[in-house]
Amino acid sequence: MTLRRPDAACALVTGGSRGIGAAIARELAADGWAVAVNFQRDEDGARRVCEQITAAGGAAQPIQGDVRCRDAAEGLLRRAAKLGPVLCLVNNAGVRADNLALSLTDEEWESVLDTNLSAAFRLTRLSLLAMIRARFGRVVNIASVVGPRANAGQANYAAAKAGLIAMSKTIGVEVARRGVTVNTLAPGLISTDMTRDVESALLEGVPARRAGLPDEVAACARFLASDAASYVNASTLFVDGGLAA
């Protein structure tokens, strides 16, 4: 069984143009991965991340694509593979559409589930083929503390993130003997554009009494993608300042 990352391997980070995704892309590049930085609309942001990586001596390429589209996964992986075999997948792309359950529309439900859960499944399913052949692979799914912990107004988001955790555990068990790990990061309140509108209201509930930083999540993703994490599988690592305790 291969325990060390093969040379010239590539990592694909979805939603990598800003926030947690951008920080993860930079961390993986610093650890020697060539990085494909996926974006949907923010091409300038993705290019800035790639420029930061290449300026530091790494290799990166922006890749446009809407992960919600059923046919997008194959194309994203094919273009990412131009940097090397995709042996690390970080499913980070996510959206929120908060509303109380009584008012939550089908569109709000489906949009969040499609982006945060179904897209991650499709990309994981396809990426496993190359990983199993290489006898090495790392899938890191970015969930949320909201998955196992209720947060009013986020039934769709909670369902998607809880599903992501359960999916990761199951697939991790299925591929464990092939040198592939599938783990989940569950951030709490992290200071990003996505949380700017709720950050001050939620701070009181965080034992650390501060919001986390994208770089703090990225450091954990770097570990889970590393050779050192070869025996960490089907696990969920909370990065939440104690919020889920």
Secondary structure, DSSP 8 states (H G I E B T S, - for coil): ---S--TT-EEEETT-SSHHHHHHHHHHHHTT-EEEEEESS-HHHHHHHHHHHHHTT--EEEEE--TTSTTHHHHHHHHHGGGS-EEEEEE-------B-TTT--HHHHHHHHIIIIIHHHHHHHHHHHHHHHHT-EEEEEE--TTTTS--TTBHHHHHHHHHHHHHHHHHHHHHGGGTEEEEEEEE-SB-SGGGTTTHHHHGGG-TTSS-B-HHHHHHHHHHHTSGGGTT--S-EEEESTTTT-
